[in-house]
Structure formats: C-alpha cells, structure tokens
C-alpha cells in the first residue's frame, strides 16, 4: 500500500483560497439599479453641500461654510470608493460602464483612473509579499532593512512614517501633486493618457468654477474638501494593512489566502462611518473577492459569521497602529521604532 502524501501548507492555503472563491462567487454579480442609486445618493448630496458651502462663504465661513465643506469631504471619499469598485470591475457588469464612471469620478477625486487602477491591481496581486513591495502600498521596511540603512536613509524613513507626514503632508502631496504625473511606475502609454486627460478635465472644471464663484471662495471651499477627504482616505488605506498582527511573508511562504484573511483588517466602524466609507473596512473579504460590490459585503459577513471576527480592528484599537513602522520577521508582527531600539539594546 502506498503512503498518502499530506498536502503542503502552500497547497492547503491554495485549496482554502479556491474554496472561498467558490463560496463568495454568488455575491459578485452587481445590480445596475442599485449601483445607480448608490451613485445618486452620493453625488447629488455632494453637489448640494458643495453649492451650499460656496453660497455661505460670504455669510460666515467658519460657522456656515466650513461644516458643509467637511460633510462634502465625506461624500467625496465615498465617491472614491465607487471609483475603487469600478476599478475592480465590481460596480457594473460591463467594463465600459465601470471604466467611464471611474474616469468621471477621477476628475472629482483628482485621481487618474486608469493609472490608479493598474497600480491598485498590483497591490492586490502582491499584498503582504515582502518581495513585491513599493507599488500601491505604504512603504514598510523590515527591522533588518532599517538597520542596514545609512543615517540619512533612516531619517528619511522615519520622516515618511511620522504621523504629520503620513496623514498631513502625504495626502496633500498625493492628491494635489503626485497624481498629476505617473512617475515612479513602469507607466504605460495608457497611464500617461489617463493622467493627462484627467488633468485636462480637472483644469477645465477648476477654471469654470473659479469663473463662476471666484478664486477666493473656490479655494476656501475646495481645499478643505480635498484635504479632508485625502486624509481620511489615506488613514483608511493605512489601517487596512498596517496593524500589529498583519501578514508579511517572503515569496516562498506567501499565499493569497493568508494575505487576504490575516494581512487585511476588518475595520469595524460605527454605522454612519461604514456608509460613508462604503464598507471598505470589510477589507479582508474585499481581498478575498475584489469583484464583490461594496453594498454586498455586509451580507457576506451575515452569511459567513466566521469572517466577522477575522482580523477585527475597532476604531480605538486602530489609533494604536499609528506607532507601528517596522516588520519584525522573527516575531511576525509590526513593531514601533522604540520596540526595535529595545531589541538592539538587548542584543548589544
């Protein structure tokens, strides 16, 4: 009698991924009517708040105009999540519908759709893989990589990971400047065309709005909307993968299933914030099956309660993630600079 060979860990993980793909396949089919409603209940209030903020700017900026601007920022963030679903082909059945809705929203979010979609697809393909970092993710070094840097290299990385840079300067740089040129990627001709076409549409929209309301009112209203939405968006992307017990592995040990379930958080937010963020906090399910429209993700958790507790992160818990900056390969967790320094002192 021949001995039956046990499946390897990689084979078991692959089988688990295939099982989840099969289980989650019924949730993937989008509803055109529901998707159009989602666009309407996000875009129309956004335009209404936009208009209200501009109308009130001369009556009392701090009391009457800034609040509608900040509420509009929340809806702009939600529009970005619709653009995100379009990039995954999840919002409509037909690719052209996804692409053109995504491109149109990209003018409002200052994000060139085609170039962003390509980088984001690379993020999904290699999330949690230490050999495939650098595209569409937060730069993360291992402790050993950080130790090997020069003084200036360490200083640069520490500045990059500082909260004021990550969540203050970073969002402004990303959405106002970085997205204007597809640099630093192996940009294709389509990336450049997408970026330049988006820039042209943004310029025409801005010129039209300045002609309509004036330069001062435009900046007083639009800058808070853009910056607040950008900060919230960067924060969401950060906590989706930058938590203590997240998952990173080298090529040989990396599996898509573990990267999705262990390396992507279930960011459990209050109901209003779940709506504004379009359920993006159910990120582990999104990485398991990115073609599921965001309005079907809560149903996945109801039907598969075993997923509800996986990589669960509350808002209060997420605040502790700000200090995490380095991947400890020996302990398989993210640690702070201070923890890494303590390890150096103990080793010395």
C-alpha positions in Angstrom: 0.0 0.0 0.0 1.4 3.4 -1.0 1.6 6.1 1.6 -0.7 9.0 1.0 1.2 12.2 0.9 -0.1 15.1 3.1 -0.7 18.4 1.3 1.9 21.1 1.9 1.0 24.3 3.7 1.0 26.2 0.4 -1.3 23.6 -1.2 -3.6 23.8 1.8 -3.7 27.6 1.6 -4.4 27.4 -2.2 -7.2 25.0 -1.6 -8.6 27.3 1.1 -8.5 30.2 -1.3 -10.3 28.3 -4.0 -12.9 27.3 -1.5 -13.5 30.9 -0.6 -13.6 32.0 -4.2 -16.4 29.4 -4.8 -18.3 30.4 -1.7 -18.1 34.1 -2.4 -18.9 33.9 -6.2 -22.7 34.4 -5.8 -22.1 37.8 -4.2 -20.2 39.1 -7.2 -23.0 39.9 -9.6 -23.7 43.7 -9.4 -27.1 45.2 -9.7 -27.2 48.1 -12.2 -30.2 49.7 -10.5 -28.5 49.5 -7.0 -25.3 50.9 -8.4 -27.0 53.8 -10.0 -28.9 54.5 -6.7 -25.5 54.4 -4.9 -24.1 57.0 -7.3 -27.2 59.2 -7.0 -27.3 59.2 -3.2 -23.6 60.1 -3.0 -23.1 62.5 -5.9 -26.3 64.6 -5.5 -25.8 65.4 -1.8 -22.2 66.1 -2.6 -23.1 68.7 -5.2 -25.8 70.1 -2.8 -23.2 70.6 0.0 -20.7 71.9 -2.4 -23.2 74.6 -3.6 -24.3 75.4 0.0 -20.7 75.9 1.1 -20.0 78.3 -1.7 -23.3 80.2 -1.2 -22.5 80.6 2.5 -18.8 81.5 2.3 -19.6 85.3 2.3 -22.1 85.0 5.1 -19.8 83.4 7.7 -17.0 81.0 6.6 -16.3 79.3 10.0 -19.9 79.0 11.1 -21.8 78.4 7.8 -19.4 77.3 5.1 -16.8 75.0 6.6 -19.2 72.4 8.0 -20.9 71.7 4.6 -17.4 71.5 3.2 -16.3 68.8 5.7 -19.6 66.9 5.1 -18.9 67.1 1.4 -15.4 65.7 2.0 -17.0 62.6 3.5 -19.1 62.2 0.3 -16.1 62.8 -1.9 -14.4 59.9 0.0 -17.5 57.8 -0.7 -17.2 58.7 -4.4 -13.6 57.5 -4.4 -14.9 54.1 -3.0 -17.3 53.9 -6.0 -14.3 54.7 -8.3 -12.4 52.0 -6.4 -15.1 49.4 -7.1 -15.2 50.4 -10.7 -11.5 49.8 -10.9 -12.2 46.2 -9.8 -15.0 45.8 -12.4 -17.4 45.3 -9.4 -19.9 48.2 -9.8 -21.4 47.3 -13.2 -21.4 44.2 -15.3 -19.9 45.9 -18.3 -16.3 47.0 -18.3 -17.0 50.2 -20.3 -19.6 51.3 -17.7 -17.1 50.7 -14.9 -14.3 52.5 -16.7 -16.2 55.6 -17.7 -17.9 56.1 -14.4 -14.5 55.6 -12.7 -12.8 58.1 -15.1 -15.6 60.7 -14.5 -15.3 60.3 -10.7 -11.5 60.5 -11.0 -11.8 64.2 -12.1 -13.5 65.0 -8.7 -11.1 62.8 -6.6 -8.1 64.1 -8.5 -7.1 60.5 -9.2 -6.4 59.4 -12.8 -8.5 56.2 -13.0 -6.6 54.0 -15.5 -3.1 54.7 -13.9 -4.5 54.2 -10.4 -6.4 51.0 -11.4 -3.2 49.4 -12.7 -1.2 50.3 -9.6 -4.0 49.1 -7.3 -4.2 45.8 -9.2 -0.5 45.3 -8.4 -1.2 46.0 -4.8 -3.9 43.3 -4.7 -1.6 40.8 -6.5 1.2 41.2 -4.0 -0.3 42.5 -0.8 1.8 41.1 2.1 4.6 39.8 -0.1 7.9 41.3 1.0 9.3 40.7 -2.5 6.6 42.8 -4.2 6.5 46.0 -2.1 6.5 49.5 -3.5 3.5 49.8 -5.8 0.1 50.9 -4.4 1.0 50.3 -0.8 2.5 52.0 2.3 6.3 51.7 2.3 7.2 49.2 5.0 10.7 48.0 5.9 11.8 45.1 8.0 13.9 45.7 11.1 16.9 44.3 9.4 16.4 46.5 6.3 16.1 49.6 8.5 19.2 48.7 10.4 21.1 48.4 7.2 20.3 52.0 6.1 22.6 54.9 6.4 21.8 57.7 8.9 20.1 59.7 6.2 18.2 56.7 5.0 16.8 56.0 8.5 15.9 59.7 8.9 14.1 59.7 5.6 12.1 56.6 6.5 11.3 57.9 10.0 10.0 61.2 8.5 8.0 59.3 5.9 6.3 57.2 8.7 5.8 60.2 11.0 2.0 60.8 11.5 2.3 64.5 10.5 3.8 63.5 7.2 1.8 60.3 6.7 -1.6 61.9 7.4 -0.9 65.6 6.9 1.6 66.4 4.2 1.3 63.0 2.5 -2.4 63.2 1.4 -1.9 66.8 0.1 1.2 65.7 -1.9 -0.5 62.6 -3.2 -3.7 64.1 -4.5 -2.6 67.6 -5.5 0.9 66.8 -6.9 1.7 63.1 -7.1 -1.3 62.1 -9.2 -0.6 64.7 -11.8 2.2 62.6 -13.3 2.5 58.8 -13.4 6.2 58.9 -12.3 7.9 56.2 -10.3 6.0 53.4 -12.0 6.6 51.5 -15.2 3.9 53.7 -16.7 2.4 52.7 -19.9 1.1 55.0 -22.6 -2.4 54.4 -21.3 -1.2 55.6 -17.8 0.1 58.8 -19.3 -3.1 59.3 -21.4 -5.3 58.7 -18.4 -3.3 61.1 -16.3 -3.1 63.9 -18.9 -6.8 63.5 -19.8 -7.7 63.7 -16.1 -5.5 66.7 -15.6 -7.1 68.5 -18.5 -10.6 67.7 -17.3 -9.7 69.0 -13.8 -8.2 72.2 -15.2 -11.4 72.9 -17.2 -13.6 72.2 -14.2 -11.5 74.4 -11.9 -11.4 77.2 -14.4 -15.2 77.0 -14.8 -15.8 77.0 -11.1 -13.4 79.9 -10.5 -15.2 81.9 -13.2 -18.5 81.1 -11.5 -17.7 81.7 -7.8 -14.3 83.5 -7.8 -10.8 82.3 -6.8 -11.1 83.0 -3.1 -14.4 81.2 -2.5 -13.3 78.3 -4.7 -10.1 77.8 -2.6 -11.8 78.3 0.7 -14.3 75.6 -0.1 -12.4 73.2 -2.3 -9.2 72.9 -0.4 -10.8 71.7 2.9 -12.9 69.2 0.9 -9.9 67.8 -1.0 -7.6 67.7 2.0 -10.1 66.3 4.5 -11.1 63.6 2.0 -7.5 62.8 1.3 -6.5 62.5 4.9 -9.5 60.2 5.6 -8.7 58.1 2.5 -5.0 57.7 3.4 -6.0 56.8 7.0 -8.4 54.1 5.8 -5.8 52.6 3.4 -3.2 52.7 6.2 -5.2 50.7 8.8 -6.3 48.2 6.2 -2.9 46.6 6.3 -0.8 48.4 8.9 -1.9 46.7 12.1 0.2 44.7 14.6 -0.7 41.2 13.7 -0.9 41.8 9.9 0.8 39.4 7.4 4.0 39.7 5.5 6.0 36.8 4.0 8.7 36.1 1.5 7.9 34.7 -1.9 8.1 31.0 -0.9 5.9 31.3 2.1 3.4 33.9 0.8 -0.2 32.8 0.0 -3.0 35.0 -1.3 -5.5 33.5 1.2 -3.3 34.4 4.2 -2.6 37.8 2.8 -6.3 38.5 2.5 -7.5 37.0 5.8 -4.6 37.9 8.0 -3.0 40.8 6.2 -6.2 42.8 5.6 -8.2 44.2 8.5 -11.9 44.0 9.3 -12.1 47.7 10.3 -15.3 47.7 12.4 -16.7 51.2 12.3 -20.0 52.8 13.5 -22.9 52.6 11.0 -22.6 56.1 9.7 -18.9 55.7 9.0 -19.5 52.3 7.4 -21.9 54.1 5.0 -19.5 57.0 4.3 -16.6 54.6 3.7 -18.7 52.3 1.6 -17.9 49.2 3.7 -14.2 49.4 2.7 -13.5 48.3 6.3 -14.6 44.8 5.4 -11.3 44.7 3.7 -10.3 41.1 4.3 -13.4 40.0 2.3 -12.6 42.5 -0.4 -9.1 41.0 -0.8 -10.6 37.5 -0.9 -13.0 38.5 -3.7 -12.5 42.0 -5.1 -15.3 41.7 -7.6 -18.0 41.9 -4.9 -19.7 45.3 -4.9 -19.3 47.2 -1.6 -23.0 47.1 -0.9 -22.9 43.3 -0.8 -20.0 43.0 1.7 -22.2 43.2 4.9 -24.3 40.3 3.5 -21.1 38.2 3.2 -20.5 38.7 6.9 -24.1 37.9 7.8 -24.0 34.7 5.8 -20.4 33.7 6.9 -20.1 34.8 10.5 -16.7 33.1 10.8 -15.4 36.1 8.8 -16.7 38.7 11.1 -14.1 38.1 13.8 -11.2 37.7 11.5 -8.5 40.5 11.8 -11.1 42.6 13.5 -10.0 46.1 14.4 -12.1 48.7 16.2 -11.6 52.5 15.8 -9.9 52.8 19.3 -7.6 49.9 18.5 -6.7 51.4 15.2 -5.3 54.5 16.9 -2.5 52.3 18.3 -1.5 51.4 14.8 0.0 54.9 14.2 3.2 54.0 16.1 3.9 50.8 14.1 6.5 51.2 11.5 8.8 48.1 11.1 8.1 44.5 10.3 9.7 42.1 12.7 10.3 38.9 10.7 11.2 36.9 13.8 8.0 37.7 15.7 5.8 38.1 12.6 4.3 41.4 13.6 4.7 45.1 13.1 6.6 47.0 15.8 7.4 50.6 16.6 10.8 52.3 16.2 11.1 52.2 20.1 10.5 48.5 20.2 13.2 47.9 17.6 15.6 50.0 19.5 14.9 48.0 22.7 15.7 44.9 20.7 19.0 46.4 19.6 19.9 47.3 23.2 19.1 43.8 24.4 21.2 42.3 21.6 24.1 44.6 22.3 
